[in-house]
Amino acid sequence: QVQLVESGGGSVQGGGSLRLSCKVSRFFANKYCMGWARQVPGKEREGIAVIDHDGRTFYADSVKGRFTISKDNAKNILYLQMNSLKSEDTAMYYCAAKAGPYCSERNLEAAAKDWGQGTQVTVSS
């Protein structure tokens, strides 16, 4: 089990940028998948970006080309750089981690056992 703490959320105007950070107590020793998901009130949480132990990244279509996930192995930090933000990006953002080789943003919600508390992102039009 790992502990995750998100930061970096806030309010921004449409077209702006934010960078979210997720401090992780430790990275898994072997194969793993880490990622970001978001949730708006009344809807299910959805995975939007993941990165695996080798640094391969996968994105949901809704954020592809605008968001970039990365990790700093030395500092145990996961990042989400969000550019060209839109009002529909407004949500609570969570980071998550799972051990094992399979990594996809589509199964992050079902597969990840460790989650942070979330950080709110609000984009005004």
N, C-alpha and C positions, 0 to 999 in steps of 0.2 A: 504494500500500500504506500502511496505517496501523497503528500499534502501539496496543494496548489493554491496560490494566492494571486488573483488578477489585480491589475492596476492600469491606469491610463485612460479610463473612460471619461466622458464629459459631454459638453454641448458644443456643436460646431455647425457652421452654416453649410448648406449644400455646396458641393464642389471642393470642400475642404478636406483636410487629412487628420488622422489620429493614429497613434501607435499604441497598441495595447501590449502589456507585458504580463507574463505569468511566471512567478517564481516557483520553482518546483523543488521539493525537499531533496529529491535525488532523481537522476535519470535511471531507468532500468539498465541492468548490466548487459543484457543481451538484446535481442530484437524487441522493438517496441514501436508504438504509434502514439503521437501526441497531436492534439488539434484544438480547434476552436469551434464552438457551436453558438447559436443565438436563439433567443426566444422572445416573441412579442406576446402580450397578454391575449389569451384566448386561443393561442396556437401552440402546437407542439414544438419542442426544441429541435432544431435542425443543425446538423453538422455542416460547416462551410469550408473548412480548410484543415488539412492534416499534413504531417511530415513524419517520415519514418526514421529509423535508426541510421539509414544511409543518406538521409537528407532529401529523399525523393518527396515531392509535394503533389497534392491533389486538391482540386478546388471544386466547389459547387458552381454551376453555370452562373448563378446570380452574382457571384463576386469575382469570377475569373477575369483577369486583366486589370482589376482594380485593387485587389487585396494580395498581400504577399506574406506567407508564413515563413518563419525562420527560427533558428534555435542557436543558443550559445552554450555549447557543451561545457565549457570551463566554468561558466557562471550558473549553470542550471536554470536558464531562463528561456522561455518560449515567447516569441513575438508575433504580433499581427499588425503589419503596416496596412492601413486603410486609406486609400486615395480616392478622389472623385466621389466623395460620399454623397448619397442620395437620401431623401427623407425615408424611403423604404428600408434603409439600413438601421433605422432606429430600433433598438432592441436591447435586451440584457445579453451580454456576451460572457460565455463561460469557456474556460480551458479544461482540457481533459487528457487523461493518459491511460494507456492500456499496454500490457505486456503482450508479446507475441508478434508473429511476422505479418499478419494481414492488416493492411492500413487503407482505409477508405473513409471519405467524409460521409458517405451514405450509411455506414453502419457504426459511426462513432457513438451515437446516442445509445444504441443497443449494446455495444461491446465494451465501452469504457466503464471502469469501475470507480475511478477516482476523478472527482470534479472539484473545481473551485467554487467560490460563493457567487461569483459573477461581478461584472462591472457594467454600469449603464452607459450606453451611447445614444445620444439624442442628436438628430440632424434636422435642422430647420430649413425650410424651403424659402 
